[in-house]
Amino acid sequence: MAGPQTEELYDDVSASVLRALSGFLMSVALIVPLGLGVGWCAQLRNLLKQFTEICQNTASLAVLPDLHPVSGHSRALKITM
């Protein structure tokens, strides 16, 4: 039974997988080099320590109003969250 609903389902699933994969790849591209830098450089570790402690105690939904003006109502907001 291949019909319009099946094609729409494939489109929706592929868009969701693409969104999740792009978010993962962006996080790896940003965080892995940053993590290596923090591990090797004590100055960078001390610089980012306060920021990481603040972020550790902040719920992700509390950050949503701050991200909204930057990314708007687009897919970028969904990928960021």
C-alpha positions as CSV (number, residue, x, y, z in Angstrom):
1,M,0.0,0.0,0.0
2,A,2.1,2.9,-1.3
3,G,0.2,6.1,-1.4
4,P,0.4,9.7,-0.6
5,Q,0.3,9.1,3.1
6,T,3.4,6.8,2.9
7,E,5.3,9.3,0.9
8,E,4.4,12.0,3.4
9,L,5.5,9.7,6.2
10,Y,8.9,9.1,4.6
11,D,9.3,12.9,4.1
12,D,8.5,13.6,7.8
13,V,10.8,10.8,9.0
14,S,13.7,11.8,6.8
15,A,13.3,15.5,8.0
16,S,13.3,14.4,11.6
17,V,16.4,12.1,11.1
18,L,18.2,14.9,9.2
19,R,17.4,17.4,12.0
20,A,18.7,15.0,14.7
21,L,21.8,14.1,12.8
22,S,22.6,17.7,12.0
23,G,22.2,18.6,15.7
24,F,24.5,15.8,16.7
25,L,27.2,16.7,14.1
26,M,27.1,20.3,15.1
27,S,27.5,19.4,18.8
28,V,30.4,17.1,18.0
29,A,32.1,19.7,15.8
30,L,31.9,22.3,18.5
31,I,32.3,20.4,21.8
32,V,34.9,17.8,21.0
33,P,37.6,20.4,20.2
34,L,36.5,22.5,23.1
35,G,36.7,19.5,25.4
36,L,40.2,18.7,24.2
37,G,41.3,22.3,24.7
38,V,39.9,22.3,28.2
39,G,41.7,19.1,29.0
40,W,45.0,20.3,27.7
41,C,45.0,24.0,28.7
42,A,44.6,24.9,32.4
43,Q,43.9,28.6,31.5
44,L,41.0,27.6,29.2
45,R,39.7,25.2,31.9
46,N,39.7,28.0,34.5
47,L,38.1,30.4,32.1
48,L,35.2,28.0,31.3
49,K,34.8,26.5,34.7
50,Q,32.4,29.2,36.0
51,F,30.3,29.0,32.8
52,T,30.0,25.3,32.9
53,E,28.9,25.4,36.6
54,I,26.2,27.9,35.8
55,C,25.0,25.8,32.8
56,Q,25.0,22.6,34.9
57,N,22.3,24.0,37.2
58,T,20.1,25.5,34.5
59,A,17.2,23.6,33.0
60,S,17.2,23.4,29.2
61,L,13.7,24.8,29.0
62,A,14.8,27.9,31.0
63,V,17.2,28.7,28.1
64,L,14.5,28.6,25.4
65,P,13.5,32.3,25.7
66,D,17.1,33.3,25.3
67,L,17.5,31.2,22.1
68,H,14.2,32.4,20.5
69,P,15.4,35.9,19.4
70,V,18.6,34.4,18.0
71,S,17.1,31.5,16.0
72,G,13.5,32.5,15.5
73,H,10.7,30.1,14.7
74,S,12.8,28.0,12.3
75,R,14.4,24.6,12.4
76,A,17.6,26.1,13.9
77,L,15.7,26.5,17.2
78,K,14.7,22.8,17.2
79,I,18.2,21.7,16.3
80,T,19.7,23.9,19.1
81,M,17.4,22.5,21.7
